[in-house]
Structure formats: structure tokens, C-alpha cells
Amino acid sequence: MKIRLHRLSKAFGGHLALDRVSLALEEVRTLVLIGPSGGGKSTLLRIIAGLEYPDSGAIAINDQDVVFEENTLLKHRRTIGTVFQAFNLFPHLSALQNITLPLEKVHGYSQAAAEEIARQLLVRFQLDSHAMKKPAELSGGQRQRVAIARAISIKPRLLLFDEPTSALDPEMTAEVLDMITELRDEGRDFILVTHEMGFARRVADQVALLAEGRIIEVGPVQQIFESATKLKTREFFAKVLKY
């Protein structure tokens, strides 16, 4: 994946969530965004996904500009698989239907084709026995695995993960992180927002630290974790790695 962010800014009311964020990476498989809460990570991910409009600035993915106009954004969103911390599953639909619905309604698959894809993914991720259960009948880890299966069912060019384990207990967190690691090992491109520093270090190619709406430092994972040059980066690691 080649990604370029140029002076992205976004404000909500009087709060500047992103302040002229710029980033240029020529070749990256896994970009991990870290930093303190409220630093702008989720806002940046939502803009990349085409779910929020920036106030100013530009984005290009693989040399293709993201045009923030609704008809164009609809096409862009169909190429991005997004997984949120709160699962975002339809509560009245089964696990199977949560995967088939976007395939049929958004991507134009027939019912039979959509169901075949969904069932293959449910089997792959050990969810086939839960196919007809609604989200309330599933554990948190199972719900998040269904959400990830739905995200990859559309064969996206880019996967976005926004704190996918923040609502899970340690055992369920491990289930989901194993699933994400498997996707990484397949060579999928993704951007991940996480507070799991050990996992970030294990899966990232590049790491960017965001704080106060700005990218403080970006670079290869080993460089950022072991020899960060910016004081704010070192202070952040001193806090989160203290225990």
C-alpha cells in the first residue's frame, strides 16, 4: 500500500481533532496508529474510510485521490473494510445475515453467492455453529470476529481497524488479535488503531504516533519503539509501558 495524507484538518465545534496531518509512505503493509486517547486517531481512520469529510487537506491511496464528493465516496467505501470497537452489527440479524446483507444490498451479489461467501468465512473463523445466532447471543469476541468476517467478505483493498479489542476481556482479545495476525500474514493491507503496544510492535511495518491532532513521529516499528527521536513519543511510551 502507498498512502499519502496532505495537511488534513478536521474540527468538531471548537475542538480541532486533526491539525494539518501529513504523512507519506511509499510501501507499507501494516500501519499502526498509536497515541493518547483523544489524539485524533479514530477521526483520521474515519476520514480515510470516507465516513467523515475533512475540513481541508487531501488523501491518496495507491496514487488514487480520495474525492470527498458523495457519489465518489460511495465507490471508495465499497473498497474499504472497516471494523469498529463497538462491533456495529445489526442486532436484529443473525451472524450469517450480518455478512450477507452488505454483499447483496451494496455489492450486488445474489443471495446464493452471498450466503456461500458468508458460510465459508464463518467456517474459516470457527463461527459456523453460530451462524443463526443474533449478536446478543454471541460473546464479545465472537461478535468482533463476525464483524471482521463481514469486513473481508467484500474483498477490500484496505482494512481499517479502530480499537477492535477495546471492549473485550483478555481471552477474547487474544482471539481477535490472532485473527488479525492471520490476515496480516496473508499479506493484506491494513491500518490499525490500538492501545495494545505488544501487538502493535508485533504486527506493524510502520508506526505513527498521533497526539493533539498531529502526527508527532512516524517510522519503522523498531525505530519508533526502540529509538524514538521525539520527546512526546518517549513520554508516551514511558507511561504506557511503565507496567
LINZI-V855758 format. One record per pair of residues at least 12 apart in sequence whose ideal C-beta (glycine too) atoms are under 7 Angstrom apart, sorted by the first residue. I is the first residue (numbers start at 1). J is the second residue. D is the distance in whole Angstrom. If there is no record, write none. Layout:
i=I j=J d=D
i=I j=J d=D
This chain:
i=1 j=28 d=6
i=1 j=29 d=7
i=1 j=61 d=7
i=1 j=62 d=6
i=1 j=158 d=7
i=1 j=189 d=4
i=2 j=25 d=7
i=2 j=26 d=6
i=2 j=27 d=6
i=2 j=62 d=5
i=2 j=63 d=6
i=3 j=23 d=7
i=3 j=25 d=5
i=3 j=28 d=7
i=3 j=61 d=6
i=4 j=24 d=5
i=4 j=60 d=4
i=5 j=21 d=6
i=5 j=22 d=6
i=5 j=23 d=4
i=5 j=59 d=6
i=6 j=22 d=6
i=6 j=57 d=6
i=6 j=58 d=5
i=7 j=20 d=5
i=7 j=22 d=6
i=7 j=56 d=7
i=7 j=57 d=5
i=8 j=21 d=4
i=8 j=47 d=6
i=8 j=54 d=5
i=8 j=57 d=4
i=9 j=54 d=6
i=9 j=55 d=5
i=9 j=56 d=5
i=9 j=57 d=6
i=10 j=43 d=6
i=10 j=47 d=7
i=10 j=52 d=7
i=10 j=54 d=5
i=10 j=55 d=5
i=11 j=55 d=6
i=16 j=213 d=5
i=17 j=40 d=5
i=17 j=43 d=4
i=17 j=213 d=6
i=18 j=40 d=5
i=18 j=43 d=6
i=18 j=44 d=6
i=18 j=213 d=5
i=19 j=213 d=4
i=19 j=214 d=5
i=21 j=44 d=6
i=21 j=214 d=6
i=21 j=215 d=6
i=23 j=208 d=6
i=23 j=215 d=6
i=23 j=218 d=6
i=25 j=206 d=6
i=28 j=205 d=5
i=28 j=206 d=5
i=29 j=187 d=7
i=29 j=189 d=6
i=29 j=205 d=5
i=30 j=184 d=6
i=30 j=190 d=6
i=30 j=192 d=7
i=30 j=203 d=5
i=30 j=204 d=5
i=30 j=205 d=5
i=31 j=191 d=5
i=31 j=206 d=5
i=31 j=208 d=7
i=32 j=192 d=5
i=32 j=194 d=6
i=32 j=200 d=5
i=32 j=203 d=7
i=32 j=204 d=4
i=32 j=207 d=5
i=33 j=191 d=7
i=33 j=193 d=5
i=33 j=208 d=5
i=33 j=210 d=6
i=34 j=194 d=7
i=34 j=200 d=6
i=34 j=207 d=6
i=34 j=209 d=5
i=35 j=209 d=5
i=35 j=210 d=4
i=35 j=211 d=5
i=35 j=236 d=7
i=36 j=211 d=6
i=36 j=236 d=7
i=39 j=210 d=4
i=39 j=211 d=5
i=39 j=212 d=6
i=39 j=213 d=7
i=40 j=210 d=5
i=40 j=213 d=4
i=41 j=193 d=5
i=41 j=210 d=5
i=42 j=162 d=5
i=42 j=193 d=6
i=44 j=210 d=7
i=45 j=160 d=5
i=45 j=162 d=5
i=45 j=191 d=7
i=45 j=193 d=6
i=48 j=160 d=6
i=48 j=191 d=7
i=49 j=77 d=7
i=49 j=80 d=5
i=49 j=82 d=5
i=49 j=160 d=5
i=50 j=66 d=7
i=50 j=73 d=4
i=50 j=76 d=5
i=50 j=77 d=5
i=50 j=80 d=7
i=53 j=68 d=5
i=54 j=68 d=7
i=61 j=158 d=7
i=78 j=106 d=6
i=78 j=107 d=7
i=78 j=154 d=7
i=79 j=156 d=6
i=79 j=157 d=5
i=80 j=156 d=5
i=80 j=158 d=5
i=80 j=160 d=6
i=81 j=151 d=3
i=81 j=152 d=6
i=81 j=154 d=6
i=81 j=156 d=4
i=81 j=159 d=5
i=82 j=151 d=6
i=82 j=160 d=5
i=83 j=147 d=5
i=83 j=148 d=5
i=83 j=151 d=5
i=83 j=161 d=5
i=83 j=162 d=7
i=83 j=164 d=5
i=84 j=162 d=5
i=85 j=162 d=6
i=85 j=163 d=4
i=85 j=164 d=6
i=85 j=166 d=5
i=85 j=167 d=6
i=86 j=167 d=7
i=87 j=135 d=7
i=87 j=143 d=5
i=87 j=144 d=6
i=87 j=147 d=5
i=88 j=147 d=6
i=89 j=135 d=4
i=89 j=143 d=6
i=89 j=146 d=6
i=89 j=147 d=6
i=91 j=134 d=7
i=91 j=135 d=5
i=91 j=136 d=6
i=92 j=134 d=7
i=93 j=134 d=7
i=94 j=131 d=7
i=94 j=132 d=5
i=94 j=133 d=6
i=94 j=134 d=6
i=95 j=122 d=7
i=95 j=127 d=6
i=95 j=130 d=5
i=95 j=131 d=5
i=95 j=133 d=6
i=95 j=138 d=7
i=95 j=146 d=5
i=96 j=118 d=5
i=96 j=122 d=7
i=96 j=131 d=4
i=96 j=132 d=6
i=98 j=146 d=6
i=98 j=150 d=6
i=99 j=118 d=4
i=99 j=121 d=7
i=99 j=149 d=6
i=99 j=150 d=5
i=99 j=153 d=5
i=100 j=114 d=4
i=100 j=115 d=6
i=100 j=118 d=5
i=102 j=150 d=7
i=102 j=154 d=7
i=103 j=117 d=6
i=103 j=153 d=6
i=103 j=154 d=7
i=107 j=154 d=6
i=117 j=153 d=5
i=118 j=153 d=6
i=119 j=131 d=7
i=121 j=149 d=4
i=121 j=153 d=6
i=122 j=149 d=7
i=125 j=145 d=5
i=125 j=149 d=6
i=125 j=179 d=6
i=127 j=142 d=6
i=127 j=145 d=6
i=127 j=146 d=6
i=127 j=149 d=7
i=130 j=142 d=6
i=139 j=172 d=6
i=140 j=167 d=6
i=140 j=168 d=5
i=140 j=172 d=5
i=141 j=168 d=6
i=141 j=172 d=3
i=141 j=175 d=4
i=141 j=176 d=6
i=144 j=164 d=6
i=144 j=168 d=7
i=144 j=176 d=5
i=145 j=175 d=7
i=145 j=176 d=7
i=145 j=179 d=6
i=148 j=179 d=6
i=152 j=183 d=7
i=157 j=189 d=7
i=158 j=189 d=5
i=158 j=190 d=7
i=159 j=183 d=7
i=159 j=188 d=6
i=159 j=190 d=4
i=160 j=190 d=7
i=160 j=191 d=5
i=161 j=180 d=7
i=161 j=190 d=6
i=161 j=192 d=4
i=161 j=193 d=7
i=162 j=193 d=5
i=163 j=193 d=6
i=163 j=194 d=6
i=163 j=195 d=7
i=164 j=176 d=6
i=164 j=180 d=7
i=165 j=177 d=6
i=165 j=196 d=6
i=166 j=195 d=7
i=177 j=196 d=7
i=177 j=199 d=5
i=180 j=203 d=7
i=181 j=203 d=6
i=184 j=203 d=5
i=197 j=240 d=6
i=197 j=241 d=6
i=201 j=221 d=6
i=201 j=225 d=5
i=204 j=221 d=4
i=205 j=221 d=7
i=206 j=218 d=7
i=206 j=219 d=7
i=206 j=220 d=6
i=206 j=221 d=7
i=207 j=219 d=7
i=207 j=221 d=5
i=207 j=224 d=4
i=209 j=233 d=5
i=209 j=236 d=6
i=211 j=232 d=6
i=216 j=230 d=5
i=216 j=232 d=5
i=216 j=233 d=6
i=217 j=229 d=7
i=217 j=230 d=4
i=217 j=233 d=5
